[in-house]
Amino acid sequence: MRIRPFAILTVAVVAVAGCSADPEPASTAVSTSASASATPTPTPTPTITIKNADEKLTAAVAKVYEGKSGVKGEASLGTWGKEKVAVVTSGDDVTLAVGPSWKVVGGWWPSLKKKTDLGKTPRFMLVIGSDSPGSSLKGSRGDTLQIVGIDGKGGAGIVGIPRDLYVPLSTGGTAKINSAFAYGGGKAQLDTVKRVSGLPIEGYAVTGFAGFRKIVDESGGLPLVIDRSFRFLGLLDVKKGKQTADGNTVLAYARERKSLPDGDFGRSKHQQEIILAAAVAARLAGPEALPRQMTITSKYAQTDMSAEQALTFLAAFHKVNPAKVGHAVVPGTLGTSSDGQSIVKVTSATKAGFAELEDGRL
């Protein structure tokens, strides 16, 4: 089976109910100029032909090329929730569009010497892994909390948040940070993390255990290097080394903490390794693979990000050099709450850890 890139927004990530992405009928050449008046020797009309694209998508892409003739490309189509997404490649040019009316929302066009357009940077997204074992995420906690940042200059950063970090919740009161999801869903979790981190995070994507496994399996597995062998929950033996891991194995690697010397902090580092492995796989597959991956993720996750936000964010992360992605887990002091819970207290070092990501990279 051909390995397809595992979408970053899951990671645990990334989000929302979606549907399949069957290619639309290939277009015929579409004129990009006004109808010419009849003459004995008419001037050839500038044309652009995009395989797998309908007339509206072809016309939208044609505007980028400003009437240039003879442009040929190919569209990869997918969905994000109820919206359509497309990545159109023509040589080294990449055009990003969202439908169904089709609007170009970004891309990069070396053939036209145009600047890359992927939205204002730095940008931040919150990846949440719910601890729900089933399809419903209601009442579950944010078992995984990772902030992904991009600086728009080829660099990025991932900051993990200990789930026991004891903070004021956006829903009221003070508790472990991951409980915000149980009290108010993704919005409450996002608002809580934004207040604690001080970062302008634009949205979130969340999936549970079952959805996470399906995303990995339907993507063909994830190329991953596992740093140690362990037995997860006394049921699954996970082997050390380089492998194409299936959904159960990747989920076990993301959740294991009892065998790690640094417990939850080490577990958060494993989750970041999964994100980076997904980024490498996506970069190798090329930007044309993004719509299919967004479609798969969209079926098993939830998000508040629009198709435009998600497509441009993932495309920006695709352009990042994985070697320039720093990752860390914010520190804190171990302690006990007034009701006897083991917690991680916020310190000046915790705040400094978030501040390190302010420019979108580490």
C-alpha positions as CSV (number, residue, x, y, z in Angstrom):
1,M,0.0,0.0,0.0
2,R,1.2,3.5,-0.9
3,I,1.9,5.5,2.3
4,R,0.0,8.8,2.2
5,P,0.9,11.8,4.4
6,F,-0.6,11.8,7.8
7,A,-2.3,15.2,8.4
8,I,-0.7,17.5,10.9
9,L,-3.8,19.0,12.2
10,T,-4.5,15.5,13.9
11,V,-1.4,14.7,15.0
12,A,-3.6,13.8,17.1
13,V,-5.1,16.0,15.1
14,V,-6.6,18.1,13.1
15,A,-10.5,18.1,12.3
16,V,-14.2,18.0,11.4
17,A,-16.8,15.9,9.8
18,G,-16.4,15.5,6.1
19,C,-17.1,13.4,3.1
20,S,-15.3,11.8,0.1
21,A,-13.5,13.7,-2.5
22,D,-14.3,12.4,-6.0
23,P,-12.6,14.3,-8.8
24,E,-14.9,16.5,-10.8
25,P,-15.0,16.2,-14.6
26,A,-11.9,17.5,-16.4
27,S,-12.4,20.9,-17.8
28,T,-11.9,22.0,-21.3
29,A,-9.8,25.0,-22.2
30,V,-11.4,28.1,-20.8
31,S,-11.0,31.6,-22.4
32,T,-9.6,34.2,-20.0
33,S,-10.3,37.2,-22.3
34,A,-13.4,38.9,-23.4
35,S,-15.1,37.7,-26.6
36,A,-13.3,39.2,-29.5
37,S,-15.2,40.9,-32.3
38,A,-15.4,39.1,-35.6
39,T,-12.4,39.7,-37.8
40,P,-11.0,38.0,-40.9
41,T,-8.0,36.7,-38.9
42,P,-8.9,36.4,-35.1
43,T,-6.2,36.5,-32.5
44,P,-5.9,33.2,-30.6
45,T,-7.6,33.4,-27.2
46,P,-5.3,32.9,-24.1
47,T,-6.1,29.5,-22.6
48,I,-5.5,27.6,-19.5
49,T,-6.3,23.9,-19.1
50,I,-6.6,22.2,-15.7
51,K,-7.1,18.5,-15.4
52,N,-9.9,17.4,-12.9
53,A,-11.1,21.0,-12.6
54,D,-14.6,22.4,-13.6
55,E,-15.0,25.6,-15.4
56,K,-15.3,27.7,-12.2
57,L,-12.1,26.4,-10.7
58,T,-10.3,26.8,-14.0
59,A,-11.5,30.3,-14.4
60,A,-10.4,31.2,-10.8
61,V,-6.9,29.8,-11.4
62,A,-6.7,31.6,-14.8
63,K,-7.0,34.9,-13.0
64,V,-3.7,34.2,-11.2
65,Y,-2.0,33.9,-14.6
66,E,-3.5,37.1,-15.9
67,G,-4.3,35.8,-19.4
68,K,-1.1,33.9,-19.9
69,S,-1.6,31.3,-22.7
70,G,-0.8,27.7,-22.8
71,V,-0.8,27.0,-19.0
72,K,-1.5,23.4,-18.1
73,G,-2.1,22.1,-14.7
74,E,-3.8,19.4,-12.6
75,A,-6.2,19.8,-9.7
76,S,-6.3,17.6,-6.6
77,L,-9.7,17.8,-4.9
78,G,-11.0,17.2,-1.4
79,T,-13.3,18.4,1.3
80,W,-13.0,20.0,4.7
81,G,-16.3,19.7,6.5
82,K,-18.9,20.9,4.0
83,E,-16.4,22.9,2.0
84,K,-14.4,21.9,-1.0
85,V,-10.7,22.3,-1.3
86,A,-8.3,22.2,-4.3
87,V,-4.6,22.3,-4.8
88,V,-3.7,23.0,-8.5
89,T,-0.1,22.3,-9.6
90,S,1.5,23.5,-12.8
91,G,5.2,22.8,-12.8
92,D,6.5,24.3,-9.6
93,D,3.5,26.6,-9.2
94,V,0.9,25.7,-6.6
95,T,-2.5,27.4,-6.3
96,L,-4.8,26.8,-3.4
97,A,-8.6,27.3,-3.7
98,V,-11.8,26.7,-1.8
99,G,-15.2,25.9,-3.2
100,P,-17.8,25.3,-4.2
101,S,-17.8,28.7,-5.9
102,W,-14.0,28.4,-6.1
103,K,-11.9,31.2,-4.7
104,V,-8.1,31.3,-4.8
105,V,-6.9,31.7,-1.2
106,G,-3.1,31.4,-1.6
107,G,-0.2,29.6,-3.1
108,W,3.2,30.1,-4.6
109,W,4.1,30.8,-8.3
110,P,7.8,30.8,-9.1
111,S,7.0,30.9,-12.9
112,L,5.3,34.2,-12.4
113,K,7.9,35.5,-9.9
114,K,5.0,36.2,-7.5
115,K,5.5,36.1,-3.7
116,T,4.2,33.2,-1.7
117,D,0.8,34.0,-0.3
118,L,-0.2,31.8,2.7
119,G,-1.8,34.3,5.0
120,K,-0.3,36.7,7.6
121,T,2.4,35.1,9.8
122,P,3.2,34.1,12.4
123,R,0.3,31.7,12.7
124,F,-0.7,29.3,15.5
125,M,-3.0,26.3,15.8
126,L,-4.0,24.1,18.8
127,V,-4.0,20.4,18.3
128,I,-6.1,18.5,20.8
129,G,-6.3,14.8,21.3
130,S,-9.4,13.9,23.3
131,D,-9.3,10.9,25.7
132,S,-12.7,9.7,24.4
133,P,-12.5,6.0,23.3
134,G,-15.5,6.4,21.0
135,S,-16.9,8.7,18.3
136,S,-18.5,11.1,20.7
137,L,-16.1,13.6,22.3
138,K,-18.6,15.2,24.7
139,G,-17.5,15.3,28.3
140,S,-14.0,14.0,27.5
141,R,-10.7,15.7,28.4
142,G,-8.0,17.2,26.2
143,D,-5.5,14.3,26.7
144,T,-3.1,15.9,24.2
145,L,-2.4,19.7,23.9
146,Q,0.1,20.9,21.4
147,I,0.4,24.4,19.9
148,V,1.8,24.4,16.4
149,G,3.4,27.6,15.1
150,I,4.7,28.7,11.7
151,D,6.8,31.8,11.1
152,G,6.3,32.1,7.3
153,K,10.0,32.0,6.7
154,G,10.6,28.3,6.6
155,G,10.6,27.7,10.3
156,A,8.1,26.4,12.8
157,G,7.7,25.3,16.4
158,I,5.6,22.9,18.5
159,V,5.0,23.6,22.2
160,G,3.5,20.8,24.3
161,I,1.4,21.6,27.4
162,P,1.3,19.2,30.4
163,R,-2.3,18.0,30.8
164,D,-2.0,18.5,34.6
165,L,-1.0,22.2,34.3
166,Y,-3.2,23.9,36.9
167,V,-4.7,27.1,35.5
168,P,-7.8,29.3,35.5
169,L,-10.4,27.9,33.1
170,S,-12.3,30.0,30.5
171,T,-15.5,28.4,31.9
172,G,-14.7,29.5,35.4
173,G,-12.7,28.1,38.4
174,T,-9.2,26.7,38.5
175,A,-8.4,23.1,37.5
176,K,-6.1,21.0,35.3
177,I,-5.9,22.6,31.9
178,N,-7.2,19.5,30.0
179,S,-10.5,19.6,31.9
180,A,-11.6,22.7,29.9
181,F,-12.5,20.5,27.1
182,A,-14.9,18.4,29.3
183,Y,-16.6,21.6,30.5
184,G,-17.0,23.5,27.3
185,G,-15.6,21.6,24.3
186,G,-13.0,22.8,21.8
187,K,-13.9,26.5,22.2
188,A,-13.4,26.4,26.0
189,Q,-10.1,24.5,25.6
190,L,-8.9,27.0,23.0
191,D,-9.8,30.0,25.0
192,T,-8.1,28.5,28.1
193,V,-4.9,27.8,26.3
194,K,-4.9,31.3,24.7
195,R,-5.2,32.9,28.1
196,V,-2.5,30.9,29.6
197,S,-0.1,31.1,26.7
198,G,-0.7,34.6,25.5
199,L,-0.5,33.4,21.9
200,P,-3.0,34.5,19.2
201,I,-4.0,30.9,18.3
202,E,-6.5,31.1,15.4
203,G,-8.2,27.7,15.8
204,Y,-8.2,24.1,17.0
205,A,-8.6,20.6,15.6
206,V,-9.5,17.6,17.9
207,T,-10.0,13.9,17.5
208,G,-10.5,11.0,19.9
209,F,-8.8,7.6,20.1
210,A,-11.0,5.9,17.6
211,G,-10.8,8.8,15.1
212,F,-7.1,9.1,15.5
213,R,-6.6,5.4,14.7
214,K,-8.8,5.6,11.6
215,I,-7.0,8.7,10.3
216,V,-3.6,6.9,10.5
217,D,-4.9,3.6,9.0
218,E,-6.8,5.3,6.1
219,S,-3.6,7.3,5.4
220,G,-1.6,4.0,4.9
221,G,0.2,4.2,8.3
222,L,2.8,6.7,9.5
223,P,6.6,6.3,9.0
224,L,7.9,6.6,12.6
225,V,11.0,5.9,14.6
226,I,10.0,4.6,18.1
227,D,12.7,5.2,20.7
228,R,12.0,2.3,23.0
229,S,10.1,-1.0,23.2
230,F,7.2,-1.1,25.7
231,R,3.9,-3.0,26.4
232,F,0.9,-0.6,26.3
233,L,-1.8,-1.2,28.9
234,G,-0.6,-4.9,29.1
235,L,-2.2,-5.5,25.7
236,L,-0.1,-4.2,22.8
237,D,3.7,-4.8,22.4
238,V,5.3,-1.8,20.6
239,K,8.7,-2.5,19.1
240,K,11.6,-0.1,19.1
241,G,12.9,1.2,15.8
242,K,12.0,2.6,12.3
243,Q,8.7,1.3,11.1
244,T,5.5,2.2,9.2
245,A,3.2,2.3,12.3
246,D,-0.5,1.5,12.2
247,G,-3.2,3.4,14.1
248,N,-3.0,1.3,17.2
249,T,0.8,1.6,17.4
250,V,0.9,5.4,16.8
251,L,-1.9,5.9,19.4
252,A,0.0,3.8,22.0
253,Y,3.2,5.8,21.3
254,A,1.2,9.0,21.8
255,R,-0.4,7.9,25.1
256,E,2.3,5.8,26.9
257,R,3.8,7.5,29.9
258,K,4.2,5.0,32.7
259,S,7.3,3.5,31.3
260,L,8.9,6.9,30.6
261,P,11.3,8.4,33.2
262,D,9.8,11.9,32.7
263,G,6.2,10.7,32.6
264,D,3.7,13.1,31.0
265,F,6.5,15.4,29.8
266,G,8.1,12.5,27.9
267,R,4.7,11.5,26.5
268,S,4.2,15.1,25.2
269,K,7.6,14.8,23.4
270,H,6.4,11.6,21.7
271,Q,3.3,13.4,20.5
272,Q,5.6,16.0,18.9
273,E,7.6,13.3,17.3
274,I,4.4,12.1,15.7
275,I,3.6,15.6,14.4
276,L,7.1,15.9,12.9
277,A,6.9,12.5,11.3
278,A,3.6,13.5,9.7
279,A,5.2,16.7,8.5
280,V,8.1,14.8,6.8
281,A,5.6,12.4,5.2
282,A,3.5,15.2,3.9
283,R,6.5,17.1,2.5
284,L,7.7,14.0,0.6
285,A,4.2,13.4,-0.8
286,G,3.9,16.9,-2.2
287,P,1.3,19.6,-1.8
288,E,-1.1,17.8,-4.2
289,A,-1.7,15.2,-1.4
290,L,-3.2,17.8,1.0
291,P,-6.8,17.6,-0.3
292,R,-7.0,13.9,0.2
293,Q,-5.5,14.1,3.6
294,M,-7.8,16.9,4.6
295,T,-10.7,14.8,3.5
296,I,-9.6,11.8,5.6
297,T,-9.0,14.0,8.7
298,S,-12.3,15.8,8.2
299,K,-14.3,12.6,8.6
300,Y,-12.9,11.8,12.1
301,A,-12.2,15.1,13.7
302,Q,-13.8,18.4,14.8
303,T,-12.5,21.9,14.2
304,D,-13.5,25.6,14.2
305,M,-11.1,26.4,11.3
306,S,-12.6,27.2,7.9
307,A,-11.4,25.4,4.8
308,E,-9.4,28.5,3.8
309,Q,-7.7,28.7,7.2
310,A,-6.9,24.9,7.3
311,L,-5.7,24.7,3.7
312,T,-3.4,27.7,3.9
313,F,-2.1,26.6,7.3
314,L,-1.3,23.1,6.2
315,A,0.3,24.4,3.0
316,A,2.5,26.7,5.0
317,F,3.5,23.9,7.3
318,H,4.2,21.8,4.1
319,K,6.7,24.4,3.0
320,V,8.6,24.3,6.4
321,N,11.9,22.5,6.5
322,P,11.4,19.7,9.1
323,A,14.9,20.3,10.3
324,K,13.9,23.8,11.3
325,V,11.0,22.8,13.5
326,G,11.9,23.1,17.1
327,H,9.8,21.4,19.8
328,A,9.6,21.6,23.6
329,V,7.2,21.0,26.5
330,V,6.6,24.0,28.8
331,P,8.0,23.3,32.2
332,G,6.3,23.7,35.6
333,T,6.6,22.7,39.2
334,L,5.1,19.5,40.5
335,G,2.7,20.0,43.4
336,T,-0.7,19.2,45.0
337,S,-3.9,21.1,44.7
338,S,-6.1,22.0,47.7
339,D,-8.3,18.9,47.0
340,G,-5.3,16.5,46.9
341,Q,-4.7,16.2,43.1
342,S,-1.2,15.9,41.6
343,I,-0.8,19.0,39.5
344,V,1.8,21.0,37.6
345,K,2.0,24.6,38.8
346,V,2.6,27.5,36.4
347,T,5.9,29.3,37.0
348,S,7.9,32.0,35.3
349,A,9.6,29.2,33.3
350,T,6.2,28.1,32.0
351,K,5.4,31.6,30.8
352,A,8.8,31.9,29.2
353,G,8.3,28.6,27.4
354,F,5.2,30.0,25.7
355,A,6.9,33.3,24.9
356,E,9.6,31.4,23.0
357,L,7.0,30.6,20.3
358,E,5.8,34.2,19.8
359,D,7.5,34.5,16.4
360,G,6.1,31.1,15.3
361,R,9.2,29.1,15.7
362,L,11.5,27.6,18.3
